[in-house]
Amino acid sequence: MVADGREFLGTGWGFPIAPSGNGGLAWSSGERKVAESIWLVLSTALGERVMRPLVGCGAHDRLFAPDSPATRAAIAEDVLYALTTWEPRIDVLDVQVQASDDIGSTLVVFVDYQIRANNAIHNLVYPLYAVEGMSATGGTD
């Protein structure tokens, strides 16, 4: 149970799933849980879940398309569709896709959203790596 009165946003396993300091699983709640759920939707490719093949975001299918305004717009539409379909706790205000200046072969998705229950506005930055094994620092994992 969330102590700050934000029970309506949910509580569950943190994402990514990790152990807590006491040896159990780490939990998250409130706005953090919503952000983790958005990240989970965006990081799941369509067809990845065997029993729920429609869950996820189609942006992964466009990673090797030529970098053009049309491709970026299509990725933004994929993100918008995925979030409006799979995350009912939010209203998506804006989605923008840009090339990363720091990390080659990476598109960065900027999502502005509003939590419906309390009208709080948040943003999330999600990297789409075209080169498998890239980390946030640009090196290989």
C-alpha positions in Angstrom: 0.0 0.0 0.0 1.3 3.4 -0.9 1.6 5.7 2.2 1.2 9.0 0.3 -2.4 8.4 -0.8 -1.6 7.4 -4.4 -2.9 3.8 -4.2 -4.9 4.4 -7.4 -1.7 4.5 -9.5 -0.8 0.9 -8.5 1.9 -1.0 -6.8 3.8 -3.9 -8.1 7.2 -5.4 -9.0 9.7 -2.8 -10.1 10.9 -2.9 -13.7 13.3 -4.2 -14.4 12.8 -6.9 -11.9 15.6 -6.8 -9.3 16.2 -7.9 -5.7 15.6 -5.6 -2.9 18.0 -4.9 0.0 16.3 -7.6 2.1 16.5 -10.3 -0.5 13.0 -10.1 -1.8 11.8 -8.4 -5.0 11.9 -4.6 -5.3 8.5 -2.9 -5.5 7.5 0.4 -7.0 4.3 2.5 -6.8 2.7 5.7 -7.7 4.1 7.8 -10.6 7.2 5.7 -10.7 5.1 2.6 -11.4 3.4 4.3 -14.3 6.7 5.4 -15.8 8.0 1.8 -15.4 4.9 0.5 -17.2 5.4 2.9 -20.0 9.0 1.8 -20.3 7.8 -1.8 -20.4 5.3 -1.2 -23.2 8.0 0.6 -25.3 10.6 -2.0 -24.7 8.4 -4.9 -25.7 8.4 -5.6 -29.5 5.2 -6.7 -31.1 5.0 -10.5 -31.2 7.6 -10.9 -28.4 5.0 -12.2 -25.9 3.9 -15.5 -27.2 0.5 -15.5 -25.5 -0.1 -11.8 -26.1 1.4 -11.0 -29.5 -0.3 -7.6 -29.8 1.2 -6.2 -26.6 4.1 -3.9 -27.2 5.3 -1.2 -29.6 5.8 -1.5 -33.3 8.7 0.9 -33.3 11.2 -1.9 -33.1 10.2 -3.0 -36.6 11.4 0.3 -38.0 14.8 0.5 -36.5 16.6 -0.5 -39.7 14.6 1.8 -41.9 16.4 4.8 -43.4 16.6 7.7 -41.0 14.1 10.2 -42.4 11.3 12.4 -41.2 8.8 9.8 -42.5 10.4 7.0 -40.4 10.6 9.2 -37.3 6.9 10.2 -37.7 6.0 6.5 -38.1 7.9 5.6 -35.0 6.1 8.4 -33.1 2.8 7.0 -34.3 3.8 3.5 -33.2 4.6 4.8 -29.7 1.4 6.8 -29.5 -0.7 3.8 -30.5 1.1 1.5 -28.1 0.7 3.8 -25.1 -2.9 4.7 -25.8 -3.7 1.0 -26.2 -1.7 -0.5 -23.3 -1.4 2.2 -20.7 -4.9 3.4 -19.6 -3.7 5.5 -16.7 -2.2 8.2 -18.9 -3.1 10.6 -21.7 -0.2 11.0 -24.2 0.4 14.7 -24.8 3.3 14.6 -27.3 5.7 12.1 -28.8 8.9 13.3 -30.6 11.6 11.2 -32.2 15.1 12.6 -32.7 18.5 11.2 -33.5 20.9 11.0 -30.6 23.9 13.4 -30.7 25.8 11.3 -28.2 25.1 7.7 -29.2 25.4 6.7 -32.8 22.7 4.5 -34.4 20.2 5.6 -31.8 16.9 7.3 -32.0 15.6 9.0 -28.8 11.8 9.0 -28.2 10.5 11.9 -26.0 7.1 11.2 -24.5 5.1 13.8 -22.6 2.1 12.4 -20.7 -0.4 13.3 -18.1 -1.6 10.9 -15.5 -5.4 10.9 -15.7 -6.1 10.3 -12.0 -4.2 13.4 -10.7 -3.4 15.5 -13.9 0.3 15.4 -13.1 2.4 16.0 -16.2 5.5 13.9 -16.7 8.0 13.1 -19.5 10.0 10.0 -20.4 13.0 9.7 -22.6 13.3 6.3 -24.3 16.3 5.3 -26.5 15.8 3.0 -29.5 19.1 1.4 -30.2 19.7 0.2 -33.8 22.9 -1.6 -32.9 22.2 -4.5 -30.5 24.2 -4.5 -27.3 24.6 -0.8 -27.0 24.4 0.6 -23.5 23.5 4.1 -22.3 27.1 5.1 -22.4 27.6 4.1 -26.0 29.8 1.1 -25.3 28.8 -2.5 -25.7 27.3 -4.5 -22.9 
